[in-house]
Amino acid sequence: MVEYQHSPVTVADKRAVVVGGTSGIGQAIALGFAEEGADVIATSRDETKVDETASEIEARGVETTRITCDVTEPDSLERVRETAVEELGGIDTVVASQGAVSRASVRNISDDEWDFVTDVALDGVRRVTQTFAPAMEAGGSIVNISSIAARLAMADLPAYTAAKGGVDAFTRASSTELAPDIRVNAIAPGFVITPQNAETYAEGTEKRDRIDHRTPLGRVAEREEIVGAAIFLASDAASFVTGEVVTVDGGFADSAF
Ligand SMILES: NC(=O)c1ccc[n+]([C@@H]2O[C@H](COP(=O)([O-])OP(=O)(O)OC[C@H]3O[C@@H](n4cnc5c(N)ncnc54)[C@H](O)[C@@H]3O)[C@@H](O)[C@H]2O)c1
């Protein structure tokens, strides 16, 4: 008789750090990991949100600690790494979900705006990898949050789209260097409702109607719908997946209509 192998699609017993983990998609991932039984540190610049998210993680009966970080400041990421190693006993998974966006056209975007976005969204991802990889256990997993914007022609988002294209390329490049010890993958969400953009994508607006209409699954995503891909990529079920960008967009980016 063939013995049934339990599915390894779980992060129970993993120790995770979620950068940009106190809001939006990152917070949903941090809480989803905690719900699954992972110890999780959710960090961002905002002390109040760090505290609130840590309380929600604790309420799920797993280990966490409260620490802020700014991905533009390498020292602050190093403090998170040292704290995670001390408090959780090691690091198995790191998610980079910090975000920055600027709406300016190619003709008008200033150096400052460009640098602000790329410093957080692209250099930030690079700094997260550089800081945490040396402390990660063999079998570890890094998950970078990219966007379908990396491969779509989108107006007024030159820095954001370029940064996300860079995240996809950096994910592939770093995956070869960090193999075989650490797997590096990205998730490219489509349109996801978060507290920050709830107004922009509010139901009944023309923008929302256009997105819903163009999306094969007929709607935008709830942030919790990005969590499954993150759990898969962080789990041992993805033990042979690296350098991959997993699109989670309801079919939007590849749809012909
Ligand atoms: N919401 C969407 O529709 C969508 C779609 C595709 C991709 N994304 C990507 O998903 C990720 C999360 O976005 P979100 O919509 O949840 O946004 P959000 O604003 O809710 O979350 C972003 C998080 O990053 C943190 N952050 C910002 N700058 C930081 C810095 N310098 N240092 C540390 N933390 C910092 C914020 O405090 C916050 O916790 C981003 O990379 C974004 O580009 C979002």
The ligand as a MOL file (V3000), in Angstrom:
LIG
                    3D

  0  0  0     0  0            999 V3000
M  V30 BEGIN CTAB
M  V30 COUNTS 44 48 0 0 0
M  V30 BEGIN ATOM
M  V30 1 N -2.2580 46.7440 -3.0450 0
M  V30 2 C -2.0720 46.4060 -4.3120 0
M  V30 3 O -2.9950 46.4690 -5.1500 0
M  V30 4 C -0.7300 45.8930 -4.7600 0
M  V30 5 C -0.6320 45.3190 -6.0330 0
M  V30 6 C 0.5750 44.8110 -6.4700 0
M  V30 7 C 1.6860 44.8910 -5.6430 0
M  V30 8 N 1.5880 45.4670 -4.4070 0 CHG=1
M  V30 9 C 2.8000 45.4980 -3.5890 0
M  V30 10 O 2.5430 44.8580 -2.3600 0
M  V30 11 C 3.3930 45.4100 -1.3430 0
M  V30 12 C 2.5270 45.8440 -0.1740 0
M  V30 13 O 1.6650 46.8760 -0.6090 0
M  V30 14 P 0.3100 47.2400 0.1320 0
M  V30 15 O -0.6880 47.5800 -0.9020 0
M  V30 16 O 0.0170 46.2190 1.1350 0 CHG=-1
M  V30 17 O 0.7580 48.6450 0.7910 0
M  V30 18 P 0.7180 49.1980 2.2750 0
M  V30 19 O 1.0490 50.6420 2.1640 0
M  V30 20 O -0.5210 48.7860 2.9680 0
M  V30 21 O 1.9460 48.4250 2.9660 0
M  V30 22 C 3.2650 48.8010 2.7530 0
M  V30 23 C 4.0620 48.5830 4.0180 0
M  V30 24 O 5.4100 48.9960 3.7640 0
M  V30 25 C 5.8510 49.7560 4.8730 0
M  V30 26 N 6.9320 50.6380 4.4400 0
M  V30 27 C 6.8900 51.6780 3.5640 0
M  V30 28 N 8.0980 52.2520 3.4800 0
M  V30 29 C 8.9140 51.5660 4.3040 0
M  V30 30 C 10.2870 51.6970 4.6750 0
M  V30 31 N 11.0620 52.6660 4.1710 0
M  V30 32 N 10.8060 50.8280 5.5510 0
M  V30 33 C 10.0370 49.8460 6.0910 0
M  V30 34 N 8.7350 49.6830 5.8060 0
M  V30 35 C 8.1850 50.5460 4.9290 0
M  V30 36 C 4.6050 50.5060 5.3360 0
M  V30 37 O 4.7520 50.9740 6.6630 0
M  V30 38 C 3.5790 49.3900 5.2240 0
M  V30 39 O 3.6220 48.5600 6.3670 0
M  V30 40 C 4.1520 46.5510 -2.0030 0
M  V30 41 O 5.4160 46.1030 -2.4230 0
M  V30 42 C 3.2830 46.8770 -3.2110 0
M  V30 43 O 4.0250 47.4910 -4.2290 0
M  V30 44 C 0.4040 45.9630 -3.9460 0
M  V30 END ATOM
M  V30 BEGIN BOND
M  V30 1 1 1 2
M  V30 2 2 2 3
M  V30 3 1 2 4
M  V30 4 1 4 5
M  V30 5 2 4 44
M  V30 6 2 5 6
M  V30 7 1 6 7
M  V30 8 2 7 8
M  V30 9 1 8 9
M  V30 10 1 8 44
M  V30 11 1 9 10
M  V30 12 1 9 42
M  V30 13 1 10 11
M  V30 14 1 11 12
M  V30 15 1 11 40
M  V30 16 1 12 13
M  V30 17 1 13 14
M  V30 18 2 14 15
M  V30 19 1 14 16
M  V30 20 1 14 17
M  V30 21 1 17 18
M  V30 22 2 18 19
M  V30 23 1 18 20
M  V30 24 1 18 21
M  V30 25 1 21 22
M  V30 26 1 22 23
M  V30 27 1 23 24
M  V30 28 1 23 38
M  V30 29 1 24 25
M  V30 30 1 25 26
M  V30 31 1 25 36
M  V30 32 1 26 27
M  V30 33 1 26 35
M  V30 34 2 27 28
M  V30 35 1 28 29
M  V30 36 1 29 30
M  V30 37 2 29 35
M  V30 38 1 30 31
M  V30 39 2 30 32
M  V30 40 1 32 33
M  V30 41 2 33 34
M  V30 42 1 34 35
M  V30 43 1 36 37
M  V30 44 1 36 38
M  V30 45 1 38 39
M  V30 46 1 40 41
M  V30 47 1 40 42
M  V30 48 1 42 43
M  V30 END BOND
M  V30 END CTAB
M  END
